[in-house]
Amino acid sequence: PSEEGGYKQEVYNLGFCGFIDNSSSKLVCFVGANEVYAMRQTTQIFNDIMSNAVKQYNITAAEAKQPATSKE
């Protein structure tokens, strides 16, 4: 709320949730931020957290599934 009552203008409480696509990891990250001015702030924090998690937990891309072959 603003000091005059009501809500502050152009200030937001944002949340961003995501995961690492194309990996075998089940890691999910939620970032919540109060009184931010743009979504960019939460997505940058998410990127920093998940980049560190990839390094710390040695997360790699999932092995590509090979298409089934028919036996003739």
Backbone as a chain_set.jsonl record, in Angstrom:
{"seq": "PSEEGGYKQEVYNLGFCGFIDNSSSKLVCFVGANEVYAMRQTTQIFNDIMSNAVKQYNITAAEAKQPATSKE", "coords": {"N": [[0.822, -1.196, 0.0], [0.34, 2.323, -0.554], [1.654, 5.265, 1.079], [-0.262, 7.197, 1.196], [-2.552, 5.806, 1.189], [-4.416, 3.219, -0.453], [-3.034, 1.671, -3.411], [0.416, 1.45, -4.468], [1.579, 3.047, -7.392], [2.522, 1.537, -10.446], [4.227, -0.371, -9.304], [5.005, -3.654, -8.519], [4.112, -6.935, -7.252], [5.635, -9.772, -8.011], [5.797, -13.102, -9.375], [7.685, -15.888, -10.46], [7.944, -18.997, -11.915], [9.728, -21.902, -12.779], [11.42, -24.523, -14.661], [14.089, -26.797, -15.59], [14.309, -27.376, -18.849], [14.488, -30.228, -20.994], [16.098, -31.935, -19.419], [17.059, -34.485, -17.061], [16.532, -33.797, -14.549], [14.481, -33.047, -11.703], [14.209, -30.617, -10.691], [12.739, -27.631, -9.603], [12.085, -24.154, -9.617], [10.947, -21.365, -7.806], [10.538, -17.932, -7.841], [9.79, -15.167, -5.974], [9.031, -11.759, -5.782], [8.759, -8.664, -4.165], [7.44, -5.414, -4.665], [8.673, -4.681, -7.168], [9.707, -3.382, -10.367], [9.631, -4.49, -12.865], [9.222, -7.539, -14.753], [11.631, -8.528, -15.54], [13.452, -8.429, -13.427], [12.742, -10.598, -11.732], [13.043, -12.768, -13.477], [15.768, -12.653, -14.02], [16.856, -13.224, -11.507], [15.868, -15.837, -11.211], [17.278, -17.049, -13.334], [19.932, -16.789, -12.408], [19.837, -18.382, -10.048], [19.113, -20.947, -11.079], [21.212, -21.397, -12.877], [23.379, -21.648, -11.133], [22.48, -23.924, -9.745], [22.549, -25.873, -11.766], [25.304, -26.118, -12.134], [26.146, -26.838, -9.497], [24.744, -29.25, -8.951], [25.448, -30.739, -11.089], [23.831, -30.988, -13.441], [22.722, -32.31, -16.448], [21.821, -32.361, -19.957], [19.07, -34.388, -20.856], [19.37, -37.694, -22.155], [18.87, -38.129, -25.571], [16.013, -39.705, -26.83], [16.057, -42.583, -28.747], [14.512, -43.288, -31.841], [12.124, -45.913, -32.2], [12.983, -48.907, -33.87], [11.958, -50.962, -36.531], [11.956, -54.503, -36.839], [12.874, -56.294, -39.563]], "CA": [[0.0, 0.0, 0.0], [1.065, 3.59, -0.548], [1.528, 6.002, 2.339], [-1.49, 7.986, 1.122], [-3.67, 4.869, 1.094], [-4.525, 2.59, -1.767], [-1.878, 0.923, -3.89], [1.465, 2.199, -5.158], [1.452, 3.005, -8.841], [3.591, 0.945, -11.24], [5.083, -1.227, -8.489], [4.309, -4.928, -8.579], [4.569, -8.142, -6.582], [5.691, -10.721, -9.117], [6.3, -14.442, -9.146], [8.105, -16.603, -11.662], [8.242, -20.391, -11.608], [10.205, -22.59, -13.967], [12.203, -25.745, -14.514], [15.102, -26.956, -16.626], [13.777, -28.172, -19.942], [15.396, -31.184, -21.614], [17.031, -32.541, -18.465], [16.441, -35.533, -16.247], [16.347, -33.221, -13.217], [13.122, -32.679, -11.302], [14.386, -29.36, -9.976], [11.824, -26.537, -9.934], [12.445, -22.952, -8.867], [9.977, -20.274, -7.751], [11.085, -16.667, -7.358], [8.79, -14.15, -5.685], [9.665, -10.479, -5.467], [7.813, -7.608, -3.807], [7.734, -4.034, -5.039], [9.596, -4.588, -8.293], [9.185, -2.545, -11.442], [9.549, -5.228, -14.123], [9.407, -8.987, -14.673], [13.043, -8.809, -15.8], [14.154, -8.646, -12.161], [12.506, -11.954, -11.237], [13.611, -13.747, -14.4], [17.223, -12.64, -13.848], [17.126, -13.962, -10.267], [15.637, -17.241, -11.563], [18.402, -17.481, -14.161], [21.105, -16.924, -11.538], [19.638, -19.538, -9.165], [19.149, -22.198, -11.833], [22.567, -21.57, -13.412], [24.185, -22.189, -10.036], [22.009, -25.28, -9.462], [23.069, -26.737, -12.832], [26.717, -26.371, -11.82], [26.285, -27.509, -8.205], [24.205, -30.605, -8.998], [25.941, -31.357, -12.323], [22.656, -31.338, -14.241], [23.022, -32.339, -17.876], [20.664, -32.599, -20.82], [18.635, -35.787, -20.902], [19.763, -38.383, -23.376], [17.807, -38.137, -26.578], [15.438, -41.031, -27.04], [16.207, -43.062, -30.113], [13.238, -43.799, -32.36], [12.03, -47.374, -32.281], [13.209, -49.438, -35.214], [11.227, -52.213, -36.766], [12.786, -55.625, -37.283], [12.308, -56.848, -40.802]], "C": [[0.868, 1.263, 0.0], [0.824, 4.295, 0.782], [0.253, 6.836, 2.378], [-2.731, 7.104, 1.13], [-3.767, 4.317, -0.312], [-3.245, 1.845, -2.12], [-0.856, 1.848, -4.527], [1.281, 2.013, -6.654], [2.71, 2.412, -9.472], [4.64, 0.206, -10.417], [4.324, -2.534, -8.313], [4.92, -5.969, -7.646], [4.493, -9.24, -7.635], [6.21, -12.074, -8.667], [6.645, -15.087, -10.474], [8.496, -18.006, -11.244], [8.697, -21.072, -12.889], [11.016, -23.818, -13.624], [13.207, -25.802, -15.65], [14.542, -27.902, -17.678], [14.873, -29.098, -20.476], [16.469, -31.689, -20.652], [16.294, -33.621, -17.696], [16.169, -35.034, -14.829], [14.878, -32.903, -12.954], [13.14, -31.363, -10.531], [13.439, -28.292, -10.521], [12.21, -25.347, -9.071], [11.31, -21.935, -8.951], [10.674, -19.053, -7.175], [9.925, -15.707, -7.169], [9.498, -12.871, -5.279], [8.584, -9.431, -5.214], [8.345, -6.247, -4.223], [8.836, -3.928, -6.086], [8.908, -3.825, -9.42], [9.039, -3.289, -12.768], [9.773, -6.711, -13.881], [10.874, -9.363, -14.849], [13.802, -9.1, -14.509], [13.954, -10.07, -11.658], [13.097, -12.996, -12.173], [15.125, -13.78, -14.293], [17.617, -13.4, -12.585], [16.945, -15.459, -10.515], [16.819, -17.788, -12.345], [19.653, -17.699, -13.31], [21.0, -18.167, -10.655], [19.791, -20.844, -9.942], [20.516, -22.441, -12.47], [23.487, -22.151, -12.352], [23.777, -23.618, -9.705], [22.537, -26.27, -10.498], [24.519, -27.098, -12.547], [26.857, -27.21, -10.552], [25.844, -28.971, -8.267], [24.588, -31.351, -10.275], [24.779, -31.86, -13.189], [23.022, -31.245, -15.717], [21.742, -32.587, -18.66], [20.337, -34.084, -20.823], [19.084, -36.416, -22.211], [18.577, -38.406, -24.331], [17.303, -39.56, -26.762], [15.58, -41.398, -28.509], [14.854, -43.578, -30.597], [13.27, -45.323, -32.431], [12.256, -47.817, -33.713], [12.438, -50.739, -35.354], [12.197, -53.278, -37.241], [12.12, -56.23, -38.51], [12.917, -58.171, -41.113]], "O": [[1.993, 1.255, 0.499], [-0.102, 3.954, 1.518], [-0.257, 7.149, 3.454], [-3.85, 7.614, 1.082], [-3.242, 4.91, -1.255], [-2.478, 1.444, -1.245], [-1.206, 2.9, -5.062], [0.876, 0.946, -7.116], [3.828, 2.747, -9.078], [5.811, 0.165, -10.794], [3.136, -2.526, -7.993], [6.097, -5.89, -7.296], [3.407, -9.593, -8.095], [6.967, -12.176, -7.702], [5.979, -14.86, -11.484], [9.29, -18.184, -10.32], [8.124, -20.85, -13.956], [11.266, -24.116, -12.456], [13.187, -24.969, -16.557], [14.33, -29.086, -17.417], [16.057, -28.767, -20.406], [17.625, -31.852, -21.042], [15.063, -33.665, -17.681], [15.635, -35.773, -14.003], [14.134, -32.539, -13.864], [12.197, -31.042, -9.808], [13.346, -28.079, -11.73], [12.617, -25.516, -7.921], [10.777, -21.674, -10.03], [11.327, -19.138, -6.135], [9.161, -15.46, -8.102], [10.462, -12.906, -4.514], [7.613, -9.333, -5.965], [9.542, -5.973, -4.139], [9.804, -3.185, -5.917], [7.69, -3.65, -9.42], [8.4, -2.788, -13.694], [10.435, -7.096, -12.918], [11.311, -10.404, -14.358], [14.705, -9.937, -14.502], [14.911, -10.693, -11.198], [13.607, -14.015, -11.708], [15.721, -14.844, -14.462], [18.601, -14.138, -12.588], [17.77, -16.263, -10.082], [17.308, -18.878, -12.048], [20.353, -18.696, -13.485], [21.964, -18.921, -10.527], [20.516, -21.743, -9.515], [20.935, -23.592, -12.589], [24.284, -23.045, -12.637], [24.638, -24.448, -9.413], [22.929, -27.383, -10.148], [24.917, -28.252, -12.701], [27.606, -28.187, -10.536], [26.503, -29.838, -7.695], [24.112, -32.461, -10.517], [24.76, -33.016, -13.611], [23.559, -30.238, -16.177], [20.716, -32.972, -18.099], [21.232, -34.928, -20.796], [19.165, -35.748, -23.242], [17.441, -38.67, -23.939], [18.09, -40.503, -26.838], [15.259, -40.608, -29.396], [14.132, -44.232, -29.844], [14.309, -45.93, -32.689], [11.781, -47.182, -34.654], [12.295, -51.506, -34.402], [13.15, -52.983, -37.962], [10.954, -56.622, -38.48], [12.566, -58.791, -42.117]]}, "num_chains": 1, "name": "protein.A"}
